[in-house]
Amino acid sequence: MSQCTQVSKLAKSEMEQLLEILRWFTKTGWARDQALALYISASFFPTAVSKFGKFFVNKCPRDVLDYLIKLGPCKESDRFLFPIFMEFCLKQFPEEIMRFRTLVQSADLTKPHTWFPFARAMKRKIVYHCGPTNSGKTYNALQRYMEAKSGIYCSPLRLLAMEVFDKVNALGVYCSLHTGQEKKRVPFANHVACTVEMASTDECYEVAVIDEIQMIGDQVRGFAWSRALLGLKADEIHVCGDPSCLSLVRNICADTGDELIEHHYGRFKPLVVEAKTILGNFQNIQSGDCIVAFSRREIFEIKLAVERFTKHRCCVIYGALPPETRKQQANLFNSQDNEYDVLVASDAVGMGLNLNIRRVVFYGLIKHNGDKRLPVPASQVKQIAGRAGRRGSVYPEGLTTTFQLEDLDYLIECLKTTFVECKSAGLFPCFEQVELFAGQLPDITFSQLLEKFAESCHLDGAYFLCRHDHIKRVAHMLDRVPGLSLEDRYSFCFSPVNTRDPQAMSSLLRFAFQYSKSLPVRIAMGVPKESAKNDEDLLNLETKHQVLSMYMWLSQHFSEGTFPYKETAERMASDIADLLGQSLAKARWKPESRGRIVKKAPPEKGASVARQLLTMKARQQGKVAC
């Protein structure tokens, strides 16, 4: 560009074409991504292009300008402009480039296997138990766990950790329990059952079990499985899961130098698809059926219909229920000595509970993902359908079907689909990494710090940064709380709060304010004395339990004495879990929405995947009146 001379005055049309080319250069993404490699941040990129545009218009030779206008806004013009743009940036913004380069270095998430030097110093053996549901993979891993002198079981759910804790102790192996909400230390125990987030990478074990290893690719929680696989100090690590991330685990083991052994399993009894569906008639529901719906509203509508039009009684399981209530409902359903013979559940039945299900019936195969309604992913359909039939239960052979005939083809298609390969594992920075990064940006809020970290971090191709929208929402709310240290804010942001529940968020904010003033944090909440009379009461019970669970979690993650009413919270949570169980047994009401949500008309009950998709597409195109 040193040979550039002042261009003659541009015609209006030429200026408009040039500005369009520069807008294209800014928006297409290719130049922005390339600039990142040379330490031009994504947030600074539009500013750099704007200043470059003014320079380019004034200094570009006429023949170069004519050539660029001839190219127009396209891939070729991007590639022509980029070297000139970068030369301009290197001369004009050296301080900005150096600052961002320092940020990137402090947000370096590459080579995560090197973060755990003690684990790398060991010669670990990784045993991959690979198979579908009801194939015995977790059973075999737990057998080896119980045989060992010491062991850790890493669960995807608090409920499953509690189940393993009970089972292992009942078989005579002393085992402690460690979840985010509770620690139960059993005397002389060398084994622990924990949620995967609470797994210790400091202790040494003979055997570790990491259940549902395919969750390593989960967009929100995947980092916890990555940390466990990379960091656990165990001679043997048994990972259990489907085949989707087998190749990924092979690659990780190649990086860590660990030996990998593979055990492949088939389902004990094939899963049979019933060609004759329920045909939209609740009279065709039978004992041992599990009707799966993908919204809380539908779950209660189904329970109401089944109990109104048939002789069956329904148990209910969905994600907002506390683990104790889900376990109570599962036991009620599994027992042959009562009238509760049908289960109505959400996708929460996909893992974590041993259930005597004869047949899984999909009420529909469309799910709201937070933004829009989409077909349920094939991997999730397979996971849920596979819960039917369990070795050693009263229903060893599993069946599955759909409530409406129109959905049957999609169900069959999902079950035939091979597992989608998981190509990368989740990561999220630990506090020490965030603290190092914060040292470069001392004058911004924690929520802004998280955004800057996401923009600046550098990862290997085998890893991705986990989504942390919920963490940012909490961080933004806590920006108004003075007096919290960086570590305090980091810990508060990981508390298990439902960010869509205003009451739960308000409670967390109150806890944070009290903590920031060095006051003992109070629960300040009562427990109803009777079960719910309507859905509003039931929602209130669910929220109260979530707030108590959050208080218990905070008491485990902050210094002793700051949350002094932990035992009170445990008693209150237990009482509310019992009330929820009683409430579900007699629930005969229409469900309501949580929070102030604008209620939209639900899609036609039992409508097929294809029909609902066509309707939604037509609405988007303005062909169907909404």
N, C-alpha and C positions, 0 to 999 in steps of 0.2 A: 504493500500500500504506500510505500515511501515515494513511488513515482506518480501517485495520483495527483491530478490537477483539478481546479475548480471547474465543474460542469457548467455548460451554458444553461440558461434558464429553461426549465422543463415545462413542456406543455401540460395543461391540466390533466389530460387523459393519461399522459405518461406518469405523472406523479401519482395518480390514482392506481395505476397498474403496479408501480413500485411499492406503494403502501400495502397493496393486497398481497404482494409477494412476501413482504416483511411480516404481515399478519399470519400468513400461512407458515412461515418459518417459526413463528412464536407458538402456534397452536398445534401443529401436527405431532409434536412429541419427540420426533427423531433427533432434532438438534438439541432439545433440552436434555435428553438422555445422554447424548454424546458429550455435552458440556459438563455433565456431572463428573465424568471421568477426568476432566481437567479442572475440577474443583470450582465450577460455577454452580451454585446451589439452585434448586428448582424455584425457590422463592425470589431469588435475585435475578434469575434468567430474564423475566419480562422487562425489568429495568435496564438490564444490559443491552437487550435487543432494541429498546426504545432509543437509548443513547447512540447505539451503533447505527440505527437508521438515520439519525440526523447527520452523523459523520459521513455515512455512505453517500447520502444525497449531495452533500457539499464537496466531497473529495473524489468521487468515483469518475474515472475517465469515460468519455462519451461512448466509446466503442464497447466498453465493458457493460455500461448501462443498457445499450441497445441489445446486447446479447442476452442480458438477464431478462429484459422485457419480452424478448422473443420467446424465452423459455416459459415465462409465466409462472404462476404458483404451482409447483410440482416437486416431485422427488429430486429431479435433476437440479432445480434451482436451490433446494436445500443444500445439496452436496457442493454446489458451486460456491455458495455464500459462506459455508461453515468455516473453511480455513481462514478467510478474511475476517470473519467475526471473532475467531479465537485469537488471531494476532492482535486485533483491536483490544480485546479483553485483557490479554497479557500485559499490554502497555498501559492501559487505562485503570485497571482494577487490581493491581498487585496485592494491596492490603486485604481486599475482600477475598481474593483467592487464597491467600495465606491463612486468613481467619477461618474460612470454611475447611481448608485442608486440615487444620488443627482440630476442628470439630469432628471431622470424619475419622481422624485417627483416634480420638477419644470415644467414638461410637463404633469402633471396629468390632463386628460380631463374626468375623471370619475365623475359621479353624476352631470351632467350639470344643472339639475333643481335647485341645491343649489347655482348656480351663480347669481340668481335673487331673493334675500331675500324679497324685497318689493312685488314682484308678489306672492311669497309664503305666505306672510302675509295676502293676500287677499283671499276671498272665491270666486273664479272665477267660472263662468258657461261656459263650452265649448259646443257649439252646432254644431254638425257635419251634414252638408247638403250633403248627399251622393247620387250620381246619375251620369248618363252618360251626354253627351252633349245634349243640347236642352231639359232639364228636368225642368228648372225653379229654380234650386238650388241657383245660384248666385243672381237671381232676388229677391228671398225671403230674402236672407241675406241682400241685399242692402236696401230693404224696412225697415227692422229693423234698419239698420244703419242710414237711413234718419229720422226715428222717434225719435232717441235718441237725448239727449241734446248735446252730444259730441261724436265724433267717428273717427276712423282711418280705411281706406281701404288700404290693403297691396296687391299690384299687382305683378304678375310675370313679367310684361313688362311695360316699360315706356309708350308705346302706350295705353295700357289698363288703366293705371292710368290717362292719359290725357282724355280718353273717359269717365271715371267715373266722373272726375272733371267737364267736360262740361255738362254731363247729370244731375248731382246733382245740380249744380248752375242753370241750366235751369228750374229745378223743384222748385226753390225758397229756397233751402237750401244752405247757404253760406259755401263754401268749398275751402280750399287752396290746392295747388299742391306742392309736394316735391319729385323730382326725383334726381338722381345723377347729372344731368345737369342743373336743374333749380328749383327755388323756386318762386312760385306765391302766395303771401299772399293776401287773400281777407279780407277786413275789416270786423270785427265782426264775422269772421268764427270760429266755434268750431269743424269743421270737416276738415279732411285732406285726400286727396288721394295721395298715395305714392307708389314707388317701394318698394318691401319687404326689400331690403337691407338698405333702408333709414328709416325704421320704428323706431320711438323713443321708447325706453324702459324706458324713464325718465318721460314722460307725463302720466297723468291719463285720461282715457276715459270711457264713459259709455258702448260703443259698439265698438268692433274691428271686422273687416272682413279680413280673410286670404284666398285669392283665390288660387285655384290649389294646395291644401294642399299635393297632391301626390308628388309634387316637393321636399318634405322634404327628399325623397330618391334619389334625383338627385346627381350624383357622383361629380359634380362640384359646384353647387349652393345650395345644400341641406341645408348647414349650416344656410342660411338666414331664411329659414322656421322654422328650429329648434329654432333659436334665437327668432323669433316672437312668436311662440307657447309657449315657456317656459318663455319669458321675458315681454310680453306686460302687462301693468297695466290697465286692462279693466275688468269691472264687467261681461260683456258677450263677449265671443270670438266666432264668427261664422266662421267656417272653411268650405270651399267648395271644393269638389273633388270627384273623383271616389272611389269605395270601396277598392282599393288596399292597402291603409294604415290605414284603420279603426281599425284593431287590434293593430297596432303600436300606434295610438293615444290613444286607450284605455289603453295601458300599460303606456304611458307617463302620462296620467291623474291619474293613480294609484300612480305613483311616486310623482306627484305634489300635490295630494289631491284635485284636481279640480273635480267638478261635470260634468259628460258628458251626454248630451242629443243627441239622434240620430234621424234625419229625413231622411227617405229614399224616393227617387223619381224614377219614371219611365219616359222614354222619352215620350213627348207629342204625337208624331206620330211615329210608328215603322219605322226604316230605312229599305228600300227595296233594295235588290240586284237585279239588272237587269241581267237576264240570257243571254240576247243578248248583247254582248259587242260591242265596237266600231269597232272590227274586223280589227284594224290597219288602218282604213280609216278615214282621217280627214273630209271627206264629211259627216260623221255621227255625227259630233259635232253639238250640238244644243244650242240655247240661254239658259243662266242660268247655263251652264256647268262650272265647275272648274276642269281644268286638272292639276293634281299634279305630279310634277317631283322632283327628289332629287339632281339635280345639276343645277347650274346657266346656264351652257352651254345648257343643254337640254331645260330649260325654254325658252331661246331665239330662239332655233331651232324650238320649238313647236309654239311659237308666229308667227315666220316667215312662217311656213307651213300653219297654220290656216288662216292667212290673205292672203296668196297666193292662196290657193285652195278653199276657201269658201268666203261667203259674210260677215262673222263675223269679228269684231274688238276685240282685246284682251287688257285687263288690266293685269298688271304684279305685283306680290308681292313676295319678297324673303328677306331673313334675312339681307343682306348687305344694303338694302335700309333704309334711316332714317324713323323714325315713321311718320313724316309729309307726306312723299311721299307715304308710305304705306296707310295712311289714305286717301290721295287724290285719290289713285288708287281704294281703296275700295268704296269711295263715287261715283266715276265714274262708277264702275261696278254695284253698287246698284241702281243707278238712272235709271228710265225707260224713260228718256227724251233724250237719246243720242244713238249712234250706238255701244257703247262698251258693248257687251252682253256676252262675254266669259272671264273667268279669268284663267290665267296660273300662278301657284304658287308653291312655295316650301312648306315644312312642317311648314313654318311660319304661315300658315293659321290655324294650329291646335289649337291656342288659341289667344285671344286678339283682334279679330275683329268681328263685327256683319256683316255678309255677306248674301246676298240673293242668296244662291246657290241652284239650283234645283237638280243638280247631280254632285257628285264627281267622276271624272274619273282618275284612277291611270294609269299614262303613263307607269310605271314599278314599281316593288316592290323590287328592289335592291338598296341599299344605301351605299355610301362610308363612313366609320366611322372614317376616318383619317389614317387608316392603310390598310384596305382591304374592298372589297365590300361584303356586307352581306344582307340577307333578312331584310326588314324593320320589327322591332319588332311589335308583334300583338297589344300591347297597343297603339303604335303610329298610326297604321293603323285604329284602332277603333276611336281614338281621331279625326283623320283627316276626316274619312268617316262620322263621326257624325256631321260634319259641314253642311251637306246637309239638307235642310229643316229647317225652323225656324218659331216658332209661331209668328203670327202677320205679317209675310212677304208675298210677292207674291207667295212664294213657301213653304207652311206650311208642305208639305210631302217631305221627303228626299229620294233620290235615290243614289245608288253608283254602279260602275262597273269598268272594267279594259279596257285599250286600246287594249290589246291582249287577245284572248280567253284563251291562256295558263296560264295566271295569275289569272284567275277567281277562280280556286279551292283554291289557297292560300288566296285570299281575303275572301272567304267564311269561310275558316278555322280560319282566324284571328278574324272574327266577332263572331264566335261561341265560341272562347276561353274565359274562365273566366279571370278576372283580376289577374295578378300575384301578390301575396301578397308581400308588401314591409315590410321587417323584421327589418330594421335599418334606423336611421336618420343621416343626415350629420352633422359634426361639423368642425369648423376651429377656431384656437385660435385668440382671440382678441389681440390688441396690448399689453395690460398689461401682458398677459400671455407670449407673445413672449419676452417682455422686461425682465420678471423674468427669463426666460430660458437663455436669452443672457448673464445675469450676471454670469452664470456658464462657458461661453465660450467667453471670451472677445476678443480673438485674431483671430477670423475667420470672413470671409465675410458674408454678409447677405444671399446670395444664399446657402452657406455652412450651415449657421444656420438653414435655412428652412429644409435642408436635414437631419440634426441632429435631429431636432424636430420631423420630421416624423418617424425617426428611434426610437426615445426614448419615444414618447408619449404613454400613457396608456389610453385605452377607455373601457367603459362598452360594453357588448355584443349587446346592443340595439342601439349603435352608431358606426359610422365609420368616419375616417378622410377624408375629401373631397379631391379629386384630385386637385393639384395646379401646374400642369406642366407649365401653362401660367404664373403664378406668379413667378415661378423659372426662366423662360426664361427672364422675365423683370428684376428680381433681378440680374441675371448673367450679363446682359447688363449694369446695373447701378453700378456694382462693380468697373467700371472704372471711376466713377464720385466721386471725393473726396469732402469732406465737407458736406455730407448729414448726418443728424442724423439718428438714428435707426427708429424713428417715421416717418421721411421724406421718408425713403426707403419703409417702410411698406405701407404708403399711395400711393406712386407712383406705387407700384406693383399692386394695386387694380384698377388702372385707366383702363377705357374700351378701351384698345388698341388691335387691331388685330395683334397678334404676328406673323402671317404669311405674313403680309404686310410690306416689308422693308421700304417703305416710312413712314408709320405710326410709326414704331419702331424708325426710325431715328428722327422723330419729337419729340417723347417722350424723347429721349436721349438729344436732343437740349434743350428742356424745362428744363430737370433736371440740365444740365450744367449751364444754365442761373440762375436757382433758387439757385444752390449751391454757386454762386458768389454774391448772394444778389442783383441781377439785376432784374428789372421788366421784367417778361417773356413776350416776344413778339410773336405774331402769325407768322409773316414773311411769309405770303402766300397770293396770290391773288385769286380773283374769276373770272372764265371765264365769258365773256359777252354774250355768246350764248350757246345754248344747244349742246349736243354731236352730232358729225357727224359720229362717228363710235364707236366700242366697247371700243377701247383704251381710247377715250374721256370720255365714260361713267364710266369706271373703275376709271379714274382720278377724276371724280366728286364724286364718292363713297368714295374714299380715302380722299379727301379734307374734306368731311363732317365728316368722322370718326375722323380726326385730330381736327376739330373744336369742335366736341362733347367731345373729350378728354380734350381739353383746358377748356371748360365750366365745366366739371366734376372736374378738378383740381382747378379751381377757387372757387368751393364750398367746397373743402376739405383742402385748405391751407389758411393761414391768409390773411385778406383783404389787397389788395395792391400788393401782390406778383404776381398775375395774373390779371393785371389791365384792360385788354381789353376784358372783358367778354361780354359787350354789343355789341362791334364790332363783336365778334365771333358769337353772337346770330343772328345779322343781316346777316352776311355772310352765316351762316348755313341755314337761312331761304331762302336766294337767291339761294343757291345751291340745296336745296330741291325742289324749284320751277323749276329750270333747269332740275333736274332729272325727274320730272313729264313730262315736255315738251319733254325730250329726249325719254322717254319710249313710249310716244304717237306715235312717228314717227320712232321708232327703226325698221330698215329693214336690219340688218347686222348679220353676223355670229359672235358668241361670241368668246372672247379670254380668256386665263387663266390669273389669277392675279399672279404677280411676275414671277420669272424665274423658271417656272415649266417645267420639261420634259414632253412633251405631249405624251400620249399613245393613241393608237387607242381605241375609246370607244366601249363598247359592242354593239352587234347588237340591233338596236332600237326595243323596244317592246319584246325582248326576254323574255321568261318566267323565273320565279325564278328557277325552277328545271333545265331548260336547261342551264342557266348561271352558276349555281352551278356546274353542271356536266362538263361544259367547263373549269371552273377555276380549278376544281380538276384534270382534265386530263392534263391541262397545268403544274400543280405542279408535276405530275408524269412523265412529259416528253412525253405524248402521242399526244399532239397537238402542232404543230409548232407555235411559237409566232412570 
